[in-house]
Amino acid sequence: MKALWACASLGFVLVNCVHGLERWNVSNRSLVSNPLLVGLTLIQSAAAQGAVCLDGSLPGYHLHPGYGSGANSWLVNLEGGGWCGDVSSCVFRKTNRRGSSNYMEKEIPFTGILSDKREENPDFYNWNRVKVRYCDGASFTGEGHNRAAGLFFRGQRIYVAAMQELMLRGMRNADQALLAGCSAGGLATIQHCDEFRALFPGSTRVKCLADAGMFLDTADIAGGRTLRSFFGDIVNLQHSARSLPTSCTSRMDAISCFFPQNVLPNIQTPLFILNTAYDVWQLQQSLAPKTVDPQGHWAKCRRNHLFCDTNQINFLQGFRNEMLNYLKGFSTSRQNGLFINSCFAHCQMERQDTWYASNSPLIENKRVATAVGDWYFERTLVKAIDCAYPCDRTCHNLVFKTSN
């Protein structure tokens, strides 16, 4: 399939392959003419710690140094990119950048929240900005080794090794820090948020930002639990239980604790949830995947929300209501922030057009970047929840079309 952004009058195409539940991913490239390109650094000390990618190669990150007022401020972005919950899919990831640094790009564009331009990223442009590459397939959790398949499940060790490396590179002197991530990286941000806070003294302002990380343990259109089954496969295969917050695993099973809805109530660190109310990844892969829609009744709706009938929209409104219900307690804390817009999209902080541009999505006339900045610097409380679909005319909705 090819992914096509439907953004008002914009008409640009992003080519992207949808291979299946564990490998669905949306490109993070944006309409930026000359984005900053930042080189890859491999963590040489990681090998001695056994902190390696699925294939045993070294993990890596991209760092652009801060300057001026941002010299001692750090933004650490955990990359997303699906998961693998069985041996065959994890073996497949060894052949690409999702499971091996041998295939990672030598340099990547920094856009959106990673941009170095004030006009594109007004609050974080001059911070030390880092993107930690994702090559474990379990949202930086897991501890194990499948010798027969040559697979290393070392997500937790990779996270620790990356943080140790960044601390040595100056993050230990930070006066403010932000852990962020999108999709699988957003889930990882929620899982590691308090762990990240613990790296710094109490005087350091530390917060977390999870973009498109609110994956719900909810029923699919057939009444089953597609995503719970898949997350269970990940947790069991990669032995993720020991990496999950004990504040959750002390009261619930490990699979339940892989879901953010069960971790949020016990997070102590200020956290911002950025999510679309109609997340297209969950629509396609969790709520109405082909496996539970053999007659293809949801085929057109999966590709384009404009083709969803009344009953399908009502089902998706129920999903939105369920997400908002899980966020009720979370939102009552003054330290937490929300930006839940009624769009059919997935990930908004790394795309320039959705983060901070003239036609970016809005809630109450506020862009995502402005809302996040207002929350982080405590300029105002941010509890932005959009009205239900179809009222929002500012969305950059994802639309898919079948390839020839």
C-alpha positions as CSV (number, residue, x, y, z in Angstrom):
1,M,0.0,0.0,0.0
2,K,1.0,3.6,-0.4
3,A,0.4,6.1,2.3
4,L,-1.1,9.4,1.2
5,W,-1.5,12.5,3.5
6,A,-4.8,14.3,3.0
7,C,-3.9,17.7,4.2
8,A,-6.4,20.3,3.1
9,S,-5.1,21.5,-0.3
10,L,-1.7,19.8,0.1
11,G,-1.1,17.0,-2.4
12,F,2.1,15.2,-1.6
13,V,2.6,11.4,-1.4
14,L,4.6,9.4,1.1
15,V,5.5,5.9,-0.1
16,N,5.4,3.3,2.7
17,C,4.9,-0.4,2.8
18,V,2.4,-1.9,5.3
19,H,3.8,-5.4,5.9
20,G,1.7,-6.4,8.9
21,L,1.0,-5.9,12.6
22,E,4.6,-5.9,13.8
23,R,6.1,-3.8,11.0
24,W,3.5,-1.1,10.3
25,N,5.2,2.3,10.3
26,V,4.6,5.8,9.1
27,S,7.4,7.8,7.6
28,N,8.5,10.7,9.7
29,R,9.8,12.8,6.8
30,S,8.2,16.2,6.4
31,L,7.8,18.9,3.9
32,V,11.1,20.6,4.8
33,S,13.2,21.8,1.9
34,N,16.6,21.7,3.7
35,P,16.3,19.7,6.9
36,L,19.3,19.4,9.2
37,L,21.0,16.0,8.7
38,V,22.5,14.4,11.7
39,G,25.0,11.5,11.7
40,L,24.7,8.2,13.4
41,T,26.9,7.4,16.4
42,L,27.2,3.7,17.5
43,I,27.5,3.1,21.2
44,Q,30.9,1.3,21.4
45,S,30.6,0.5,25.1
46,A,27.3,-1.4,24.5
47,A,28.9,-4.6,23.4
48,A,30.5,-5.2,26.8
49,Q,27.1,-4.8,28.4
50,G,25.4,-7.1,26.0
51,A,23.3,-4.2,24.9
52,V,22.9,-5.1,21.3
53,C,20.3,-5.1,18.5
54,L,18.3,-8.2,17.5
55,D,21.2,-9.3,15.3
56,G,23.9,-8.6,17.8
57,S,25.1,-5.3,16.2
58,L,25.7,-2.2,18.2
59,P,22.8,0.2,19.0
60,G,23.1,3.9,18.0
61,Y,21.8,7.4,18.2
62,H,21.9,10.8,16.5
63,L,22.9,13.8,18.5
64,H,22.8,17.5,17.5
65,P,24.5,19.6,20.3
66,G,22.6,22.5,22.0
67,Y,23.8,26.0,22.3
68,G,23.1,29.3,24.0
69,S,20.2,29.1,26.4
70,G,19.7,25.4,25.4
71,A,23.3,24.3,26.1
72,N,22.3,22.4,29.2
73,S,18.9,21.3,28.1
74,W,18.3,17.8,26.6
75,L,15.6,16.3,24.5
76,V,15.9,12.5,24.1
77,N,13.6,11.0,21.5
78,L,13.1,7.2,21.5
79,E,12.5,6.0,18.0
80,G,9.4,4.0,17.2
81,G,8.7,1.4,14.5
82,G,6.4,-1.5,15.4
83,W,7.3,-4.6,17.3
84,C,8.0,-8.3,16.7
85,G,6.2,-11.0,18.7
86,D,7.4,-14.2,17.1
87,V,10.7,-15.6,15.9
88,S,10.1,-15.2,12.2
89,S,9.2,-11.5,12.4
90,C,12.1,-10.8,14.6
91,V,14.4,-12.6,12.2
92,F,13.0,-10.5,9.4
93,R,13.8,-7.3,11.4
94,K,17.5,-8.4,11.5
95,T,17.6,-7.7,7.7
96,N,16.6,-4.0,8.1
97,R,17.2,-1.0,10.3
98,R,14.6,-2.1,12.8
99,G,16.8,-4.9,14.0
100,S,20.3,-4.1,12.9
101,S,22.5,-1.0,13.0
102,N,24.2,-2.4,9.9
103,Y,21.1,-1.1,7.9
104,M,20.5,2.1,9.7
105,E,20.8,5.4,7.8
106,K,24.2,7.0,8.3
107,E,22.4,10.3,8.8
108,I,18.7,11.3,9.2
109,P,16.8,14.5,8.9
110,F,15.9,16.3,12.2
111,T,12.4,17.9,11.7
112,G,9.5,18.8,13.9
113,I,10.4,18.6,17.6
114,L,14.0,17.8,16.5
115,S,14.4,20.8,14.2
116,D,17.2,23.3,14.8
117,K,15.2,26.2,13.4
118,R,13.4,28.5,15.8
119,E,10.6,29.1,13.2
120,E,10.0,25.4,13.1
121,N,10.6,24.4,16.7
122,P,10.3,27.5,18.9
123,D,10.9,26.0,22.3
124,F,13.4,23.2,21.7
125,Y,15.4,24.3,18.6
126,N,18.7,25.0,20.5
127,W,18.5,22.1,23.0
128,N,20.8,19.1,22.8
129,R,18.5,16.9,20.6
130,V,18.9,13.2,20.4
131,K,17.2,10.4,18.5
132,V,17.9,6.9,20.0
133,R,17.5,4.3,17.3
134,Y,15.1,1.4,17.8
135,C,16.4,-2.1,17.0
136,D,15.0,-4.4,19.7
137,G,11.4,-4.8,18.6
138,A,9.9,-4.5,22.1
139,S,9.8,-0.8,22.9
140,F,13.2,-0.8,24.6
141,T,12.1,-3.6,27.0
142,G,13.1,-7.3,27.0
143,E,15.9,-9.5,28.3
144,G,16.7,-12.7,26.6
145,H,18.5,-14.6,23.8
146,N,17.3,-17.1,21.3
147,R,20.5,-18.9,20.3
148,A,18.8,-21.1,17.6
149,A,17.5,-18.1,15.7
150,G,20.5,-15.8,16.5
151,L,18.2,-13.3,18.2
152,F,19.2,-10.9,21.1
153,F,16.3,-9.5,23.1
154,R,18.1,-6.7,24.8
155,G,15.8,-3.6,24.7
156,Q,16.2,-2.7,28.3
157,R,20.0,-3.0,28.1
158,I,20.0,-0.8,25.0
159,Y,18.0,1.9,26.9
160,V,20.4,1.8,29.8
161,A,23.5,1.9,27.6
162,A,22.1,4.8,25.6
163,M,21.3,6.8,28.7
164,Q,24.8,6.1,30.2
165,E,26.4,7.3,26.9
166,L,24.3,10.5,26.9
167,M,25.1,11.2,30.5
168,L,28.8,11.0,29.7
169,R,28.3,13.3,26.8
170,G,27.0,16.0,29.1
171,M,23.4,15.1,29.9
172,R,24.4,14.7,33.6
173,N,24.8,18.5,33.7
174,A,21.3,19.1,32.4
175,D,19.1,21.7,34.1
176,Q,16.1,20.5,32.1
177,A,15.3,17.3,30.2
178,L,12.5,15.8,28.1
179,L,12.1,12.2,27.2
180,A,9.9,11.7,24.1
181,G,8.9,9.1,21.6
182,C,6.3,8.3,18.9
183,S,4.3,5.1,18.4
184,A,6.4,2.2,19.8
185,G,8.7,4.9,21.0
186,G,5.8,6.7,22.7
187,L,4.9,3.5,24.5
188,A,8.6,3.2,25.5
189,T,8.5,6.7,26.8
190,I,5.6,5.9,29.1
191,Q,7.3,2.7,30.3
192,H,10.6,4.4,31.0
193,C,9.4,7.9,32.2
194,D,10.1,7.5,35.9
195,E,13.3,5.6,35.2
196,F,14.4,8.6,33.1
197,R,13.5,11.0,35.9
198,A,15.7,9.0,38.3
199,L,18.8,9.8,36.3
200,F,18.8,13.4,37.5
201,P,18.9,15.3,40.7
202,G,15.6,16.8,42.1
203,S,16.6,20.3,40.9
204,T,16.5,19.3,37.3
205,R,13.2,19.8,35.5
206,V,12.4,16.4,33.9
207,K,9.3,15.6,32.0
208,C,8.1,13.1,29.3
209,L,6.1,13.4,26.1
210,A,4.4,10.3,24.5
211,D,3.1,10.8,21.0
212,A,0.7,8.2,19.5
213,G,1.6,5.8,22.4
214,M,-1.8,5.2,23.9
215,F,-2.4,1.7,22.6
216,L,-5.5,0.5,24.2
217,D,-6.4,-3.0,25.5
218,T,-9.8,-3.0,23.9
219,A,-12.1,-5.2,21.8
220,D,-11.8,-5.4,18.1
221,I,-14.8,-5.4,15.7
222,A,-15.3,-9.2,16.3
223,G,-15.2,-8.9,20.1
224,G,-11.7,-10.3,20.3
225,R,-8.5,-8.8,21.7
226,T,-6.2,-8.6,18.7
227,L,-3.7,-6.2,20.3
228,R,-3.7,-8.0,23.7
229,S,-2.8,-11.2,21.9
230,F,0.0,-9.5,20.0
231,F,1.4,-7.7,23.0
232,G,1.3,-10.9,24.9
233,D,3.4,-12.5,22.2
234,I,6.0,-9.7,22.5
235,V,6.1,-9.8,26.3
236,N,6.5,-13.6,26.4
237,L,9.0,-13.9,23.5
238,Q,11.2,-11.1,24.7
239,H,10.8,-11.6,28.4
240,S,9.7,-8.0,28.9
241,A,8.1,-8.5,32.3
242,R,11.3,-7.6,34.2
243,S,11.7,-4.3,32.3
244,L,8.2,-3.0,33.0
245,P,7.4,-0.6,35.9
246,T,7.1,-2.5,39.2
247,S,4.4,-0.1,40.2
248,C,2.3,-1.9,37.6
249,T,3.6,-5.5,37.7
250,S,3.2,-5.6,41.5
251,R,-0.6,-5.5,41.0
252,M,-1.2,-6.7,37.4
253,D,0.1,-9.3,35.0
254,A,3.0,-8.3,32.6
255,I,0.9,-8.2,29.5
256,S,-1.6,-5.8,31.0
257,C,1.4,-3.7,32.1
258,F,2.6,-3.4,28.5
259,F,-0.5,-1.3,27.9
260,P,-0.1,2.4,28.8
261,Q,-3.6,2.6,30.3
262,N,-2.4,0.5,33.2
263,V,0.9,2.3,33.7
264,L,-0.3,5.9,33.7
265,P,-2.0,5.9,37.1
266,N,1.3,5.3,38.9
267,I,3.7,7.5,36.9
268,Q,5.1,10.2,39.2
269,T,6.9,12.2,36.5
270,P,5.0,15.0,34.6
271,L,3.8,13.5,31.4
272,F,2.2,14.9,28.2
273,I,-0.1,12.6,26.1
274,L,-0.2,13.6,22.5
275,N,-2.6,11.4,20.5
276,T,-5.2,11.3,17.8
277,A,-8.6,10.1,19.0
278,Y,-8.9,7.9,15.9
279,D,-5.4,6.5,15.7
280,V,-5.1,4.9,12.2
281,W,-2.6,2.3,13.3
282,Q,-5.0,1.0,15.9
283,L,-7.9,1.2,13.4
284,Q,-6.0,-0.9,10.8
285,Q,-4.1,-3.2,13.1
286,S,-6.0,-3.6,16.3
287,L,-9.6,-2.5,16.0
288,A,-10.4,-3.7,12.5
289,P,-7.5,-5.8,11.1
290,K,-8.1,-8.0,8.0
291,T,-7.8,-11.1,10.2
292,V,-11.1,-10.3,11.9
293,D,-12.8,-8.8,8.8
294,P,-12.7,-11.7,6.4
295,Q,-15.6,-10.3,4.3
296,G,-13.8,-6.9,4.0
297,H,-16.7,-4.8,5.4
298,W,-14.1,-2.5,6.9
299,A,-11.7,-2.4,3.9
300,K,-12.7,1.0,2.6
301,C,-13.0,2.5,6.1
302,R,-9.5,1.3,7.0
303,R,-8.1,3.1,4.0
304,N,-10.1,6.3,4.2
305,H,-12.2,7.5,7.1
306,L,-14.5,9.3,4.6
307,F,-15.7,5.8,3.5
308,C,-16.7,4.7,7.0
309,D,-20.4,4.2,7.4
310,T,-22.5,5.4,10.3
311,N,-22.1,2.1,12.3
312,Q,-18.3,2.2,11.8
313,I,-18.1,5.8,12.9
314,N,-20.1,5.0,16.0
315,F,-17.7,2.1,16.8
316,L,-14.8,4.5,16.4
317,Q,-16.5,7.1,18.6
318,G,-16.7,4.4,21.2
319,F,-12.9,3.9,20.9
320,R,-12.4,7.6,21.4
321,N,-14.7,7.6,24.5
322,E,-12.7,4.7,25.9
323,M,-9.4,6.5,25.5
324,L,-10.8,9.6,27.1
325,N,-12.1,7.6,30.0
326,Y,-8.7,6.1,30.7
327,L,-7.2,9.6,30.6
328,K,-9.7,11.1,33.1
329,G,-7.7,10.4,36.3
330,F,-4.4,11.3,34.5
331,S,-5.8,14.6,33.4
332,T,-6.8,15.7,36.9
333,S,-3.1,16.2,37.9
334,R,-1.9,19.7,37.2
335,Q,1.5,18.4,36.2
336,N,0.2,16.4,33.3
337,G,-0.8,17.6,29.8
338,L,-3.0,16.5,27.0
339,F,-3.5,17.2,23.3
340,I,-6.1,14.7,21.9
341,N,-7.2,15.8,18.5
342,S,-10.0,14.2,16.5
343,C,-7.9,13.2,13.5
344,F,-7.2,10.0,11.6
345,A,-3.5,10.0,11.9
346,H,-0.5,8.5,13.8
347,C,2.5,10.5,15.2
348,Q,2.5,14.3,15.0
349,M,5.6,15.6,16.8
350,E,8.3,14.7,14.3
351,R,6.5,15.8,11.2
352,Q,7.0,19.5,10.5
353,D,3.5,20.0,9.0
354,T,1.8,18.6,12.2
355,W,4.2,20.0,14.8
356,Y,4.6,23.6,13.9
357,A,3.6,25.0,10.5
358,S,1.1,27.6,9.2
359,N,-1.5,24.9,8.5
360,S,-0.8,22.6,11.5
361,P,-3.7,20.9,13.3
362,L,-5.2,23.1,16.0
363,I,-7.2,22.7,19.2
364,E,-8.7,26.0,20.4
365,N,-6.3,27.8,17.9
366,K,-3.2,26.2,19.5
367,R,-0.7,24.1,17.6
368,V,0.9,20.9,19.0
369,A,4.3,22.6,19.5
370,T,2.7,25.5,21.3
371,A,0.7,23.3,23.6
372,V,3.8,21.1,24.4
373,G,5.9,24.2,25.1
374,D,3.2,25.8,27.3
375,W,3.0,22.6,29.3
376,Y,6.7,22.0,29.6
377,F,7.6,25.5,30.7
378,E,4.5,25.8,32.8
379,R,3.2,28.9,31.0
380,T,-0.3,27.6,31.3
381,L,-2.2,24.4,32.0
382,V,-2.8,22.3,28.8
383,K,-5.7,19.9,28.8
384,A,-6.7,20.1,25.2
385,I,-9.3,17.6,24.1
386,D,-10.9,18.1,20.7
387,C,-14.6,17.8,19.9
388,A,-15.6,14.5,18.3
389,Y,-15.2,13.8,14.6
390,P,-16.1,15.4,12.2
391,C,-15.8,18.9,13.8
392,D,-12.0,19.4,13.3
393,R,-11.2,21.0,10.0
394,T,-7.5,21.4,10.7
395,C,-6.5,17.7,10.7
396,H,-3.8,16.1,8.5
397,N,-5.5,12.8,8.0
398,L,-3.8,9.7,6.8
399,V,-5.5,8.1,3.8
400,F,-4.3,4.8,2.1
401,K,-4.8,3.6,-1.4
402,T,-4.2,0.1,-2.8
403,S,-1.2,-0.1,-4.9
404,N,-1.5,-1.3,-8.6
